[in-house]
Amino acid sequence: MNTFIKREYDYALRICAYLAGKFGQGLVPISRLSRSLLISRPFTTKIVYRLKNEKIITTVQGKDGGVYLSRSPDTTTIYDVLFAMGFDSKLNECLADGHQCPMEEICRLHSFFEQQENLLLKHFKNKKLSDVIMTDDELKSSVRQSLNL
């Protein structure tokens, strides 16, 4: 099944939401990100590298290194993170750049999908990382519930 938000994008959002909860508190080791968010370390490292290149997060190398959110979670949006990860999904193929549909002018489905996509992108652009912060306590509670502890 194809998904609108790829797993890689979802993990990037989780990483940023977690770092938003740690904003201004110093570095978070990649091992902690990986463990807390239940993402493999190699996948976490790959996503961190991409977010670093797009200046969403900053990394510090070395024994006491780690990562932190480069920009305020009050100004960084879900869309910023998705865009940094390469998000370019369209709700329907007929909305894709370069797609030529002979019925576009009269097709009510085309305009419906276009409106829905615009609404969704507007929500992504309006939702700040500060609105979706993930805390250690919430994550621990969630893991305990999933393990029925």
C-alpha positions in Angstrom: 0.0 0.0 0.0 1.3 3.5 -0.8 1.0 6.1 1.9 0.8 9.8 1.6 3.4 10.3 4.5 6.3 7.9 4.1 7.7 6.2 7.1 10.9 8.2 6.8 8.9 11.5 6.9 6.9 10.2 9.9 10.1 9.4 11.8 11.6 12.8 10.9 8.5 14.4 12.4 8.8 12.3 15.5 12.5 13.2 15.9 11.7 16.9 15.6 8.7 16.7 17.9 10.9 15.0 20.5 13.7 17.5 20.0 11.1 20.3 20.3 10.4 19.0 23.8 14.1 19.3 24.6 14.5 22.7 23.0 17.0 24.8 24.8 18.0 22.0 27.1 21.2 20.9 25.4 22.2 18.0 23.2 20.3 14.7 22.7 22.5 11.8 21.8 21.4 9.9 18.7 21.3 6.7 20.7 18.7 8.3 23.0 16.6 9.4 20.0 16.7 6.0 18.6 15.8 4.2 21.8 13.1 6.7 22.9 11.4 6.8 19.5 11.8 3.1 18.7 13.6 3.8 15.5 16.7 1.8 14.5 19.9 3.7 15.0 21.0 3.5 11.3 17.6 4.9 10.2 17.8 7.6 12.9 21.3 8.6 11.8 20.1 8.8 8.1 17.2 11.0 9.0 19.3 13.2 11.3 21.8 13.7 8.5 19.1 14.8 6.1 17.6 17.2 8.7 21.0 18.6 9.4 21.7 19.3 5.8 18.4 21.2 5.6 19.3 23.1 8.8 16.3 21.8 10.8 18.6 20.3 13.4 22.2 20.8 14.4 24.6 18.0 15.2 27.7 18.0 17.4 30.2 15.2 16.9 32.3 13.5 19.6 31.9 11.6 22.8 29.5 14.1 24.3 27.9 14.9 21.0 24.3 14.8 20.0 21.6 16.8 18.2 19.3 19.7 18.9 16.6 21.6 17.0 18.2 24.5 15.2 15.0 26.6 15.0 12.4 27.4 17.6 9.6 24.9 17.8 7.2 27.9 17.9 8.2 28.9 14.4 9.1 25.5 12.7 6.1 23.8 11.1 5.2 20.3 10.2 5.5 21.4 6.6 9.1 22.7 7.2 10.1 19.2 8.3 8.3 17.4 5.5 9.7 19.7 2.9 13.2 19.3 4.3 12.8 15.5 3.9 11.7 15.8 0.3 7.9 15.6 0.7 6.3 16.1 -2.7 3.3 13.9 -2.6 0.1 14.8 -4.4 -3.3 13.7 -3.2 -4.2 12.6 -6.6 -2.1 11.9 -9.7 -4.2 14.5 -11.7 -2.6 17.2 -9.5 0.9 16.3 -10.3 3.1 18.9 -12.2 3.1 18.2 -15.9 0.0 15.9 -15.7 -2.3 16.6 -18.6 -5.9 15.6 -18.2 -8.3 16.5 -21.0 -11.2 16.7 -18.5 -9.5 19.0 -16.0 -11.6 22.1 -16.9 -14.9 20.3 -16.2 -13.9 17.6 -13.7 -15.4 18.2 -10.3 -13.2 15.5 -8.8 -10.1 17.4 -9.9 -11.2 20.6 -8.2 -12.3 18.6 -5.1 -8.9 16.9 -4.8 -7.2 20.3 -5.4 -9.2 21.9 -2.6 -8.5 19.1 -0.2 -4.8 19.1 -0.9 -4.6 22.8 -0.4 -6.4 22.5 2.9 -4.1 19.7 4.1 -1.0 21.7 3.1 -2.4 24.7 4.9 -2.8 22.6 8.0 0.8 21.3 7.7 2.0 24.9 7.3 0.0 26.1 10.4 0.9 23.3 12.8 4.0 24.1 14.7 6.4 21.6 16.3 5.5 23.1 19.6 2.0 21.8 19.1 3.1 18.2 18.7 5.9 17.9 21.3 6.7 14.4 22.5 8.0 14.0 26.1 9.9 11.2 27.7 7.1 10.6 30.2 4.5 10.2 27.3 6.9 7.9 25.4 7.6 5.7 28.4 3.9 5.5 29.2 3.1 4.6 25.6 5.7 1.8 25.5 4.5 0.4 28.8 0.9 0.3 27.5 2.0 -1.4 24.3 3.8 -4.0 26.3 0.9 -4.3 28.8 3.1 -3.5 31.8 
